[in-house]
Each structure stands twice: as structure tokens, then as C-alpha cells.
Amino acid sequence: MKKKHLFSFERQKLLLVCPRNRLNAKDSSSDLCVIRSDCLTVYRHGKVTRSDVCSVRAELVIPRHHRGVFYYEVKIVKLDRWVLVGLAEKSTPLDYEGIVHIYGYTSIGEFWGHSVHGCEYYKNVPLMKRKDEFGVGDIVGCGLNLATHTTDLLVHQSDLYPYITLKDVADKVTANFGPQFEYNIPEEYLRSEE
């Protein structure tokens, strides 16, 4: 019985989300429109500009804790070629493809930003190809284990923000910063810790 209580306590502390987080309309490419009613939906409008890609960051930085998981989800509403869902530093440009200091997963099955044996490079940015693709109607989860991120994933203990990139006109996604998610991350995380 005592173990069950401890399990419940650990589960409550496990998921560290920013429940009031939302996409930052003031920290987005000028070619994007963040729908202001809730600032959770973003789309690329129909104007033709110089930008090859357009990105938006969330308002709040990922919390710096020594344990737990930061997690958010993105639902793909409309998609032409590709979108990227991930994490990026504040200094990451919002309208340049092939940038550094980004850690993300594209809908065409590429994981960008983490150099590992066998990875390829595009404009000096490491990427892994041939991963699962996703598309319209899919919900993509982006999680970061806060206990290990400074040594296993990221360099320089950078402050990171949720970061979404849209490639084509009319691409549209909706973010979910919790606490109700499609994927039950606490149960999956606790299973992997056993």
C-alpha cells in the first residue's frame, strides 16, 4: 500500500509542463499567423516572401529542473510538404532553413540537431533520415527528460523553447501544452523507469 502512495506522488511530480504556455505571436516569422483566440494554432499565410521556412517559439522557456519530463504535442491540421516540431534556443532564427541550435523532427522523417554516429549533415546541421513520417491528422509529441538533457542531448545547458517550423503556404498546426494530452506520457515514462 505504501508503494502505491509513493507511485501516485511520483506520478504527480513527474510531468513538468507549462500549462499556461502558448505560441508567441511576437516571436514568430512575419509569414506566420498565430490565431490569437488561444495562441495555440499557427498557419502560414498566402503571401509570397523570401523566407523558405517560417517558425514560431512558445512564450515560456522549458523549466530547468533536475527530474521529470517536459512534454508538448502538436496536431497537424494542414500540410503540403513538411513541418518541424521540436525545441530551439532563443537565438535560433525564425526564417532560415538549416540552422543550428535546433532539435526537431520533421514530417518527412528527419531528426535534426543531434550529432550521432552515422548521421548526415545539411548546411553543417546534423540530421538522421529514414525515420517514421507523419501527416495530416497525426499528433506529434515532443518530450525532454529534464534529468538527462544537459549531458545526453544538449550542449551548454541552453534555455530551450518549444519551436515549430512550417514550410509551405497554408500549412497549419495546433499546439497542446497540457495538462491533458493524447499520449499518456506519465505512464509510459514510469514504465521505462521500472
N, C-alpha and C positions, 0 to 999 in steps of 0.2 A: 504494500500500500504506500509506503514511503517513497518508493521508486516512481510510482505513478504521479505523485505530487511533484517530485523533482522534475519529471518529464514535462509536466504542464508548465512549471515555472520556466524551464529552459526554452520551451516552445514559445512562450510569450516574449522572451527576450531575444529570440533568435532573429526574427525578421526586422531589420532596421530600415524602414522606408521613410520617405519624406512625404507624408500623406497630404500635405498642402502644396507639394511641388507641382509645377506645371511648365509648359513650354514658354520660353521667354520671347515675346513678340519684339522686344527691343534688342535682343541678342540673336537675330536671325538674318539671313540673307535678304536683301531687298526684293528678291524674286519670289519669296515665300509669303504666304498669308496665314497667320496664326488666327484661327477663329476665336474671337475674344469672349464669347459667352462663357467658356470654361478654360480656354487656353490649353486644351488637350489635343485638338485637331489642327493639323497643318497641311496645306496643299501648295503646290507650285502653280502660280497663276500663268495665264496665257501670253504674257508679254515676252518678246524675244529679246534677250540680252546677251552680254558677253560671257556670263557665267556658265560653265559646263555643268557644275553641280551646285546645289544650294542646301545650306544646313541651318539647323537651329539647335540651341542648347537649352536645357532646362534652367529655371531660375535659381535653384538651390544646388550647391555643391554636394557631392556624396559625403555623408558623415564620416569623420575619422574616428573609428572605433577599432578595438583590438580583437573583436569577435563578432560573429553574426554574419548576415548576408544582406547586401544591398541588392534590390531587385526592382525592375520595372518591365512592363510589357508594351508592345506596340502592335496594333491591329492594322493590317494592310487593307486599305479601303479601295484604292485605285492604283494601278501600276502599269507602266509602259515597259521600260527595260529593267531598271534596278533601283533599289533603295538600300541604305545602310542604317543599321541600328547598332548603337554602341555607346562608348564613353570617350570623352576627349577633354583635353586641358582647356583652360580659359583662353590661352594664346592660339589655339587652333583656328586657322582661317575658316570662314563660313562659306566661301565660294571658290575653292580650289581643289581640284582632284589630285590625289597622290600626295597628300600631306603627311606630316609626321605628327606624333603625339596623339594618335587616334587608335582606338581599339574597337573594332567593329566587325559585323557580319553582314554581308550583302545578300540580297535576294537571289543572286546568280551563283551562290555557293562559294564565296570567298571570305576568308577570315583575314582581316588586315591588322597590322600593327605589332605583332609579337614574333620576333625572330626565333625560329627553331630550326633544327637540322632538317634539311630538305625543303625549306621554304623558297619561294621565288621572290623577286623584287620588281616593283614597278615604281619608277622615279625615286629610287632609294628607300621605298617603303616595303617592309616585308609583308608577304601575303601567302596564304595557303589556299590552293584551289581544290576543286573537286569535292566540296562538302555538299551537304543537302541544300537544295534550293527551296525557296518559299515564295508565295504569291498572294494574290487577292483572296481575302477571307482568312488567311493564316494569322495567328497571333505569335509573335516572336518575343521570347523572354530574354532579358539581359541581366545577368547576375554577377556579383562580385563578392567573393569570400573576403570579408574585411580582415580576417586574421592573417591571411597569407598574401594579400595583394602587393605589398611593398617588396617582397622578395621573389615571388613566383611569377608575377605578371608585369608589374610596372617598375619603372626606374625613377629615382629621385623623389619618391613619395609625393608625387604630384597631386594637386587638387584636381579631381575629375568631375565632370558634369555628364548627365545623360545627353546624348548627341544623336541627331537623326539627320541623314542626308537624303535628298530627293534628286533624282537625275533628270526626269522629264516633265514637261508641261502636263498638268492635270494629275500627277502623282499625288496621292493623299493618304495620310496615316492618322491614327488616333492613339495617343499615349495613355497609359494607365499606371499611375504611381502608387496604387494601392489604397486601402489595405486589402480589398477583395480582388484576387487575381484568378485568371482562368486556370493557370497551372498552380498546383499546391506545393509551392517551394518549401515551406517548413517541413512537411512530411518527407519530401524527397531528400532534403538536406540531413534530417535526423537519421534516415535510413542509411545514408552514406557514411555517417559518423559512427554507426554501431560496429 
